């Protein structure tokens, strides 16, 4: 048997579905996935770590195209400056989104406080 994690184990560790794992491999977001004698995928711990990074990028709003560009840069030994630029750009966009969400949360918190005061007065 080939060492490594099965699709099910990898899905459990990353939160991705088996379908997404296959899709990520098909489009090039993950590469060099080993197969056992039966042809089943086996993932290394490094690949699982990479998949976790991809889930973070996706969860923070990076489009698949951006993730593909990042994956391409990771495969290139001489692209650290470009990787840094890509991640810095993503961070700027993410920070703006966090600021918007923080402002939205403040509005909702204010509305909750208004209703709580009204309900307390009405007791």
N, C-alpha and C positions, 0 to 999 in steps of 0.2 A: 504494500500500500504506500502511496506517495504521501509524505508528511505534509501537513498544512491543514488549514481549516476548510471545512466543507462550505458550500453555499449557505446552508441553514445556519451554521455557526457564525459565519461572517455576517449574515443578515442580522442575527441577534446582537452581535457586537457593534454593528454600525448603525442599526436602525433602518437600513435600506432593505428593500424587497429583493427577492431573487430576480425578478424581472428587471429592476433597476441595475443590479449588479451585471446582468448580461448586457443591458443597454450600455452601461458605462464602458464595458469591454469592447462592445461593437463599435462605438464611436471614437474610442481611443483615449478615454479618460483614465483607464487602467490598462496595463499591458503586461505581457509575459506571465499570464496566469497559467500555472502548471495544471496538468490533467493527470488523474490517476489511471490505472490500467483499464478501468471501465469508462474512461473519458470524462469523468466528473471533475469539475473545477476544484482546485485546491489553492487557497490563498495564504500567503506568508504573513507574518506579523507586521512586516514593513508595508505590505499592501493594505492591510487592515488600517494601519495608521494613516496611510494616504487616503483611504476611503473616508475615514473620519474627518480629515482635513477638507475633502470635497463636500461632505455634508455640512460642514461649518460655512464654507463659501456659499453653498446653495441656500442655506437657511438665512444667511445675511444678505440675500438678494442678488448674488452674482449670477448672471445668466449663463446658460450652458456654453455659449460661445466664449465667454470670458474664462470659464473653467477649462475649456479646451485649449485656449491660448496659454493659460497657466501651465497645464499639463505638458504642452509642447515645450515651454521654456524649462520646465523641470527636467525633461529628458535631455536638454542641451546643457553640456558642462559649462559653457561660457556665457550663460544668460542670467547671471545673478542680478545684474543691474536692472535688467528688464523685468525680472520677477519682482524685485523690490518696487519698481515704479508701478507695476500692475497692482500689487498689494497696497501700496500707499494710496493710489487712486480709489481703490475699493474702500479703504478705510475712510477717506474723506466722504464718500457717498454714504457709507454706513453711519458715520458720525452725524451727518445731516439728518438721516432718517431717525436716529435715536433722539435728536433734538426735537424733531417733529412729534415723535411719540411721547416724549416727556411733556411737551406743551399740551398735547391731547389728553394725557393723563391728568394734568393739572385742571383742565376744564371739567373732566368727569369727577375728580375729587371735589371740586367746588360744588358741582351740582348735587353730589351725594350729601355734602355738608348742609346745603340748603334744605333738602328733603328731611334730613335727620333733625334739623332745628324745627322745621314745621311740624313734624310728627311729635316731637317732644313738647312743643307748646300746646298742641291739641290734646294731650293726655288728660 
